[in-house]
Amino acid sequence: MLAFRLTGVTFVRIAFAVGMLFAFQACISDKEICIVLGEHAGKTEQLTASHLKADLEGVLGRTVQIRSEKELGSISGQILLMGTPASHSSIAKLAAEKVLNLSKDFPGSRGGIWAGIRQQGQRMAVLAGSDVQGMQYAVYQYCREILGVDPFAYWSGKSVELFPGLDVFDFPDRVIEAPEIPILCYFENDVDELANIKSPKLEYDWQNYTEMINSLVRLKYNAIQLFDMLGRPEFFLRPEYQLIRPGYDIRLSYIDSLITYAQDMGMMVQIDMALGYKIRPMAQEKADCWKRNKQDWIDTWIYYLEDTPLGKADIFSLRPRNQVWDWEYKSSCGEEKIEVFNEVCVELGAVLDRYKPEATKVLICYHDGMEMFNQGFGPPDDWIIAWSDDGYA
């Protein structure tokens, strides 16, 4: 019997001629498959191509090459073009000639396409996007639906099904629509289990972190908020955590590497501008009284942006709560919390406009946030307000 798999479904047909069966498998297996990147492919495209290569090799059980479009004329095997019109001149040319229905505006930002074509008798497949994220989504959806690769494979232990006879170029032309949510951000919070799998404790090991990012991108997340890994106060102030890792501290060079990998994979990085991180922890008595310690708050924000890798972030958030511990802001000097955070948002916004004018500002309101908002709390108009129904959403 010969099994054909299309869009993740396996169909079984009886092969009446065994000789024809072996000939069919040989004609696919003997042809070299090359992923061809554009001359201007950046780090994100290169990493995505390496994942596509690994997935193809896992399914087919043979080597797949990654080549540059400069070598296109010398490739005799089956060609898979991967990229965007901006990074790949061959894709741009096919789009200009209307062979591909692809442009900056179609499918549009974060949208992609699948297409099968023939050029001068050569069989080609195209996994491309209007932009880099659209290209990623086209590639990873292809890996999921055509190759049968589980986005959670690293975590679930589900191995790729070996299928040497699969015609990986046999798929329908398709538009991969952009996600409806513009920023889908994974909040890295309460991750003790993941941070305690390997030593040193209370920080991600590199393999788990990078595989988490890879899975998130396959699921169309385009941002991650680092939180625990910046050194939340519990990790160095509570006895239970001190027993887990005595002398706990933060390695800024490692934080820098974590941020860089996420951005290399096309994700934005979000940082909450809290004041209790081990990076530069503020005493609780200063965090409880804005009007007397305003400059200390501002100096800490500036320190993050000037002297730490946090300045590389793309999104900066604020919670109208205690800035060291995750509880309601209760002033120790007679302040009204709504007035405090109306002013805090303006001051932090001014700092961000000075140091990171292109950054996105997000106000995360939960627990008592809606009550505050209904009583007159509100940031400037250039902040995004993110609501949740309670303290757990």
GIUR-V945841 format. One line per field, one symbol per residue. ss: DSSP state (h for helix, s for strand, l for the rest). burial: I if it has 16 or more other C-alpha atoms within 10 Angstrom, else O. A space follows every 50 residues. Layout:
ss->???
burial->???
This chain:
ss->lsssssllsssssllllhhhhhhhhhhhhlllssssslllllhhhhhhhh hhhhhhhhhhllllsssshhhhhhlllsssssssllllhhhhhhhhllll llslllsllllssssssssllssssssssllhhhhhhhhhhhhhhlllll llhhhhlllllllllllllllllsssllllllllsssllllhhhhlllll lllllhhhhhhhhhhhhhllllsssslhhhllhhhhhlhhhhhhllllll lhhhhhhhhhhhhhlllssssslllllllllllhhhhllhhhhhhhhhhh hhhhhhhlhhhhllssssllllllllllllllllllhhhhhhhhhhhhhh hhhhhllllsssssslllhhhhhhllllllllsssssllllll
burial->OIOOIIIOOOOOOOOOOOOOOOOOOOOIIOOOIIIIIIIOIOOIIIIIII IIIIIIIIIIIOOIOIIIIOOOOOOOOIIIIIIIIIIIIIIIOIOOOOOI OIIOOIIIIIIIIIIIIOOOOOOIIIIIIIIIIIIIIIIIIIIIIIIIII IIOOOOOOOIOOIIIIIIIOIOOOIIIIIOOOOIIIOOOOOIOOIIOOOO IIIIIOOIIIOIIIIIIIOIIIIIIIIIIIIIIIIIOOOOIOOOIOOIOI OOOOIOOIIIIIIIIIIIIIIIIIIIIIIOOIOOOIIIIIOOOOOOIOOI IIOIIOOOIIIIIIIIIIIIIIIIIOOOIOIOOOOOIIOIIIIIIOOIIO IIOOOIOOOIIIIIIIIIIOOIOOOOIIIOOOIOOOOOOOOOO
